Amino acid sequence: MKKLQVKTNHVALVFNQGELQKVYTAGQYWLWGQKEVMEFNQAEMFPMRRDMDALLENKPFASLVTVVDVLDNEVVLVYKNKVFFTALGAGRYVYWKEAKIYTFERFTMDGLEVPSTIARNIRNKGNMLNFLRMYTVGANEKGLLFVDEQFQGFLNAGDYCYWKNEVKVQMLVVDVRQQTMDMNGQEILTKDKVQLRINFNIVYQLCDLLTAYIENKEVEKQMYNSIQLMLREKVGRLSFDELMENKENVSQAILEDVKEAVAVLGIDLKACGIKDIILPGDIREIMNQVLIAEKKAQANMITRREETAATRSLLNTAKLMEENEMLMRLKEMEYMEKIADKVGEISLSGGGNVLKQMKALFG
């Protein structure tokens, strides 16, 4: 004989050779013989056992528990003290009644949209994502909804939630703002067989999502190929010198010729242009030599122009001084003043004849 003390809010199950014989709630009890005792806290879920069906046949035990059977197309939300605790998928679950802390909410997942009665703040909690599909469409985006491979409609900015069941749901989120695309490293031969590498830039905006993503596949790749072919065609018709002189005109011609073809794809082509033209090493060296020669020729021309202007100025000054003796004397005195400024010391000799010498020198 042994004493059994069952704590408050606990239940003790007494087994004899694997069979449930007694169910004891809080209190003191005496047990005879070799018995197996398992004690459970009623605030916790009852653990599943292989012999659960046999246990439920025991009426005292069955009266203490709540059995939650969840079908394949159902989900049961469990709240503990009115706070979301977990979500139950298909199967059988057993909870204690006496605790009165668990409540249950049952939903079928046959449809598509999740009912609004499931609060948004619990949809990402616990294991809820095992039963839900969550999608978010941003402020500058549009969502394209496909159900079982069929287009259903456009979705504006917001959060969307669908049951995770046998229905196939896809969400394509598209940015509808103006965008850019770079076509870098396009190797193209000009009309005079010069191989260039061109970096090209595209500015575009998706304007017809139905055409772009329902009636076409890989729409941006199609746009890329169309503009790439037009770029090669335009550059291939020009010589290297013509291309360098008319880069802006080439970009405008490409925009005009390809705009309609891209519009068929549901894309509005805003602008495009040549960013860089990268020359091969030998061509680049030749171009540098030509540039240096041109700059030297310009420098020589400017030098000769300045020399001619200076000579003409001297000639005009000489004519004025020839015609005006006073102007000549002023010019002489100006030069003498400049010379005197640079003289640090003057030594005079000759006795009383010094004044005559200075008069002869400066007079």
Wavefront OBJ file of the C-alpha trace (Angstrom):
o trace
v 0.000 0.000 0.000
v 1.263 3.523 -0.845
v -0.016 7.046 -0.392
v -0.939 9.176 -3.453
v -1.078 12.972 -3.119
v -2.705 14.699 -6.129
v -1.962 18.416 -6.277
v -4.514 21.104 -7.001
v -5.440 21.414 -10.689
v -3.827 18.045 -11.410
v -5.303 14.668 -12.369
v -3.774 11.279 -11.635
v -4.456 8.251 -13.829
v -3.884 4.871 -12.195
v -3.052 1.966 -14.544
v -2.944 -1.737 -13.760
v -1.090 -3.772 -16.360
v -1.631 -0.988 -18.934
v -5.384 -0.600 -18.319
v -6.840 2.570 -16.830
v -8.539 1.732 -13.535
v -8.941 4.954 -11.591
v -9.007 8.676 -12.207
v -8.162 10.870 -9.207
v -8.482 14.642 -8.898
v -6.872 16.804 -6.172
v -6.641 15.017 -2.764
v -5.004 12.151 -0.843
v -5.502 8.479 -1.761
v -4.166 5.052 -0.780
v -3.225 2.582 -3.468
v -2.938 -1.198 -3.066
v -0.601 -3.353 -5.050
v 1.746 -2.459 -7.874
v 0.049 0.313 -9.797
v 1.395 2.698 -12.442
v 0.470 6.310 -11.687
v 0.653 9.181 -14.211
v -0.088 12.703 -13.042
v -1.096 15.511 -15.461
v -1.408 19.284 -15.129
v -4.848 20.418 -16.318
v -3.388 23.735 -17.522
v -1.536 21.824 -20.251
v -2.747 19.892 -23.260
v -3.158 16.168 -22.655
v -0.397 14.325 -24.575
v -1.586 12.063 -27.355
v -1.265 8.309 -26.746
v -1.690 5.269 -28.929
v -4.427 3.993 -26.608
v -6.349 7.278 -26.635
v -9.548 5.636 -27.909
v -9.399 3.139 -25.054
v -8.844 5.912 -22.504
v -11.891 7.795 -23.782
v -14.040 4.739 -23.099
v -13.393 5.353 -19.406
v -16.322 7.603 -18.435
v -14.647 9.404 -15.479
v -11.723 10.298 -17.714
v -13.947 11.270 -20.673
v -15.930 13.601 -18.443
v -12.767 15.540 -17.580
v -11.530 16.221 -21.099
v -12.583 17.968 -24.290
v -11.830 16.110 -27.519
v -11.138 18.287 -30.582
v -11.345 16.378 -33.877
v -10.094 18.409 -36.840
v -10.979 17.289 -40.375
v -8.663 17.479 -43.398
v -10.262 20.683 -44.680
v -10.402 22.399 -41.304
v -8.231 24.393 -38.937
v -8.997 25.059 -35.278
v -7.573 28.100 -33.528
v -6.819 27.569 -29.845
v -6.928 30.508 -27.429
v -5.394 30.251 -23.977
v -6.883 32.752 -21.532
v -8.378 34.535 -24.575
v -4.925 34.943 -26.148
v -4.039 33.089 -29.357
v -2.056 29.962 -28.464
v -1.779 27.695 -31.517
v -3.535 26.398 -34.645
v -4.547 22.757 -35.009
v -4.428 20.894 -38.314
v -6.132 17.614 -39.195
v -6.098 15.134 -36.274
v -7.399 14.508 -32.759
v -6.470 16.656 -29.755
v -7.425 16.376 -26.086
v -7.652 19.230 -23.555
v -8.726 19.255 -19.909
v -12.139 20.779 -19.214
v -11.638 21.766 -15.618
v -8.912 24.339 -16.361
v -11.407 26.437 -18.369
v -8.548 28.357 -19.962
v -8.792 26.992 -23.516
v -11.329 28.104 -26.109
v -11.593 26.921 -29.695
v -12.572 28.506 -33.030
v -13.141 26.272 -36.053
v -12.788 27.283 -39.733
v -13.115 25.371 -43.009
v -10.437 25.898 -45.630
v -12.487 24.958 -48.711
v -12.692 28.540 -49.955
v -9.954 30.936 -50.962
v -10.070 34.050 -48.819
v -9.476 33.942 -45.085
v -12.462 35.418 -43.167
v -11.989 38.755 -41.475
v -12.966 37.190 -38.140
v -9.375 35.921 -37.918
v -7.621 39.009 -36.594
v -4.734 40.374 -38.646
v -2.443 40.480 -35.626
v -2.477 36.678 -35.206
v -1.997 35.678 -38.831
v 1.787 35.685 -38.500
v 1.922 34.181 -35.008
v 2.867 30.678 -34.003
v 2.212 28.062 -36.656
v -0.467 30.062 -38.506
v 1.685 30.308 -41.629
v 1.302 26.520 -41.995
v -2.311 27.216 -42.971
v -2.168 30.638 -44.650
v -0.682 32.258 -47.737
v 0.377 35.843 -47.053
v 1.035 38.462 -49.756
v 1.878 42.154 -49.556
v 1.461 44.712 -52.368
v 3.489 47.885 -51.838
v 2.381 51.497 -52.252
v 3.925 51.795 -55.743
v 2.985 48.301 -56.879
v 0.129 46.365 -58.430
v -0.671 42.734 -57.727
v -1.838 40.262 -60.374
v -3.803 37.398 -58.805
v -3.863 33.959 -60.460
v -6.033 31.118 -59.139
v -5.484 27.664 -60.644
v -3.433 29.305 -63.432
v -6.333 31.659 -64.297
v -6.025 35.436 -63.996
v -8.533 36.791 -61.472
v -7.812 40.520 -61.301
v -5.582 43.339 -60.107
v -4.898 44.076 -56.454
v -4.036 47.502 -55.048
v -1.605 48.213 -52.221
v -2.327 46.219 -49.066
v -1.983 42.857 -47.316
v -3.809 39.794 -48.657
v -4.371 36.434 -47.000
v -5.599 33.135 -48.520
v -6.030 29.608 -47.189
v -3.224 27.186 -47.946
v -5.232 24.368 -49.524
v -5.346 22.407 -52.762
v -6.249 25.565 -54.734
v -3.172 26.921 -56.524
v -2.739 30.625 -55.804
v -0.065 32.856 -57.361
v 0.563 36.539 -56.830
v 2.694 38.543 -59.260
v 3.735 41.886 -57.782
v 4.759 44.534 -60.329
v 6.389 47.924 -59.712
v 4.432 50.516 -61.716
v 6.875 53.398 -61.202
v 9.179 54.734 -63.912
v 12.231 52.499 -64.144
v 15.626 52.345 -65.850
v 17.485 49.536 -67.540
v 21.139 49.466 -68.616
v 22.311 47.672 -71.747
v 26.031 47.514 -71.064
v 28.842 46.192 -73.241
v 27.045 46.066 -76.609
v 29.781 45.181 -79.119
v 28.846 46.615 -82.535
v 30.679 47.142 -85.853
v 30.284 50.517 -87.550
v 29.925 50.981 -91.284
v 33.717 51.429 -91.635
v 34.401 48.221 -89.635
v 35.373 49.850 -86.342
v 34.408 47.602 -83.437
v 32.895 49.606 -80.572
v 31.522 48.736 -77.177
v 28.456 50.829 -76.353
v 26.633 51.320 -73.049
v 22.975 52.176 -73.652
v 20.348 53.331 -71.144
v 16.541 52.906 -71.246
v 13.860 54.708 -69.212
v 10.427 53.027 -69.300
v 7.183 52.502 -67.397
v 4.696 49.633 -67.383
v 1.373 51.100 -68.499
v -0.742 48.058 -69.471
v -0.147 45.211 -67.024
v -2.751 42.966 -68.654
v -0.935 43.119 -71.987
v 2.518 42.947 -70.429
v 2.048 39.953 -68.148
v -0.989 38.072 -69.442
v -0.566 38.273 -73.196
v 3.254 38.263 -73.176
v 5.971 36.214 -71.525
v 9.183 37.792 -70.185
v 8.042 41.203 -71.388
v 11.145 43.077 -70.239
v 13.377 40.624 -72.084
v 11.345 41.217 -75.255
v 11.763 44.986 -74.828
v 15.503 44.531 -74.300
v 15.850 42.467 -77.490
v 13.844 44.946 -79.582
v 15.953 47.923 -78.511
v 19.177 45.962 -78.834
v 18.415 45.047 -82.463
v 17.465 48.646 -83.302
v 20.692 49.931 -81.707
v 22.783 47.534 -83.772
v 20.941 48.505 -86.933
v 21.378 52.267 -86.417
v 25.045 52.094 -85.433
v 25.864 49.619 -88.206
v 24.680 52.140 -90.855
v 27.054 54.899 -89.680
v 30.783 55.362 -89.933
v 32.748 55.980 -86.765
v 33.055 59.728 -87.400
v 29.330 60.031 -88.199
v 28.441 58.229 -84.992
v 30.652 60.457 -82.859
v 29.147 63.595 -84.403
v 25.503 62.430 -84.160
v 25.167 60.466 -80.920
v 22.107 62.424 -79.808
v 20.388 62.031 -83.172
v 21.028 58.282 -83.127
v 19.435 57.963 -79.673
v 16.383 59.972 -80.777
v 16.012 57.872 -83.945
v 16.106 54.653 -81.898
v 13.457 56.022 -79.524
v 11.119 56.988 -82.379
v 11.520 53.711 -84.285
v 11.155 51.314 -81.368
v 8.547 53.162 -79.274
v 5.553 51.651 -81.105
v 6.994 48.124 -81.003
v 7.504 48.393 -77.252
v 4.016 49.895 -76.745
v 2.534 46.661 -78.133
v 4.104 44.939 -75.102
v 2.271 47.273 -72.708
v 5.357 49.401 -72.005
v 5.701 53.156 -72.404
v 9.275 53.909 -73.473
v 10.091 57.328 -71.979
v 13.674 57.883 -73.137
v 16.820 56.128 -74.253
v 20.338 57.201 -75.046
v 23.973 56.264 -75.563
v 25.847 56.643 -72.267
v 29.362 55.595 -73.296
v 31.245 54.663 -76.450
v 34.301 52.586 -75.580
v 36.983 52.416 -78.283
v 39.489 49.602 -78.854
v 43.024 50.327 -77.634
v 44.594 51.091 -81.042
v 41.706 53.335 -82.141
v 41.823 55.160 -78.819
v 45.554 55.833 -79.251
v 45.017 57.206 -82.760
v 42.198 59.432 -81.536
v 44.427 60.790 -78.783
v 47.122 61.620 -81.346
v 44.593 63.412 -83.554
v 43.304 65.355 -80.556
v 46.825 66.385 -79.545
v 47.602 67.521 -83.114
v 44.385 69.557 -83.269
v 45.120 71.235 -79.945
v 48.682 72.051 -81.006
v 47.409 73.596 -84.244
v 44.900 75.673 -82.268
v 47.633 76.785 -79.875
v 49.920 77.830 -82.763
v 47.098 79.763 -84.386
v 46.362 81.618 -81.148
v 50.077 82.400 -80.668
v 50.400 83.828 -84.190
v 47.227 85.854 -83.692
v 48.599 87.361 -80.481
v 51.976 88.088 -82.059
v 50.280 89.851 -84.989
v 48.200 91.957 -82.597
v 51.289 92.896 -80.569
v 53.224 93.893 -83.720
v 50.314 95.984 -84.943
v 50.195 97.751 -81.570
v 53.930 98.525 -81.711
v 53.564 99.895 -85.230
v 50.756 102.223 -84.168
v 52.819 103.452 -81.194
v 55.850 104.103 -83.410
v 53.782 106.159 -85.822
v 52.410 108.316 -82.994
v 55.875 108.961 -81.540
v 57.243 109.801 -84.983
v 54.588 112.423 -85.437
v 54.836 113.885 -81.861
v 58.311 114.750 -80.484
v 56.956 115.406 -76.965
v 55.426 111.912 -76.868
v 58.841 110.525 -77.842
v 60.515 112.371 -74.976
v 57.871 111.117 -72.497
v 58.487 107.564 -73.647
v 62.221 108.023 -73.170
v 61.715 109.375 -69.662
v 59.410 106.436 -68.848
v 62.125 103.974 -69.816
v 64.784 105.955 -67.915
v 62.561 105.802 -64.827
v 62.253 102.051 -65.148
v 66.040 101.750 -65.541
v 66.665 103.992 -62.518
v 64.346 101.851 -60.366
v 66.560 98.856 -61.023
v 69.857 100.696 -60.306
v 71.018 100.217 -56.732
v 73.955 102.670 -56.754
v 75.318 105.466 -59.111
v 78.999 106.473 -58.983
v 79.927 109.888 -60.441
v 83.455 111.089 -61.410
v 84.856 114.095 -63.234
v 85.044 116.880 -60.633
v 83.110 120.012 -61.525
v 81.898 118.533 -64.766
v 79.388 116.212 -62.981
v 76.316 118.385 -63.550
v 77.020 118.640 -67.271
v 77.410 114.872 -67.481
v 74.054 114.246 -65.731
v 72.387 116.820 -67.930
v 73.773 115.047 -70.956
v 72.629 111.708 -69.559
v 69.064 112.697 -68.528
v 68.507 115.911 -70.474
l 1 2 3 4 5 6 7 8 9 10 11 12 13 14 15 16 17 18 19 20 21 22 23 24 25 26 27 28 29 30 31 32 33 34 35 36 37 38 39 40 41 42 43 44 45 46 47 48 49 50 51 52 53 54 55 56 57 58 59 60 61 62 63 64 65 66 67 68 69 70 71 72 73 74 75 76 77 78 79 80 81 82 83 84 85 86 87 88 89 90 91 92 93 94 95 96 97 98 99 100 101 102 103 104 105 106 107 108 109 110 111 112 113 114 115 116 117 118 119 120 121 122 123 124 125 126 127 128 129 130 131 132 133 134 135 136 137 138 139 140 141 142 143 144 145 146 147 148 149 150 151 152 153 154 155 156 157 158 159 160 161 162 163 164 165 166 167 168 169 170 171 172 173 174 175 176 177 178 179 180 181 182 183 184 185 186 187 188 189 190 191 192 193 194 195 196 197 198 199 200 201 202 203 204 205 206 207 208 209 210 211 212 213 214 215 216 217 218 219 220 221 222 223 224 225 226 227 228 229 230 231 232 233 234 235 236 237 238 239 240 241 242 243 244 245 246 247 248 249 250 251 252 253 254 255 256 257 258 259 260 261 262 263 264 265 266 267 268 269 270 271 272 273 274 275 276 277 278 279 280 281 282 283 284 285 286 287 288 289 290 291 292 293 294 295 296 297 298 299 300 301 302 303 304 305 306 307 308 309 310 311 312 313 314 315 316 317 318 319 320 321 322 323 324 325 326 327 328 329 330 331 332 333 334 335 336 337 338 339 340 341 342 343 344 345 346 347 348 349 350 351 352 353 354 355 356 357 358 359 360 361 362 363
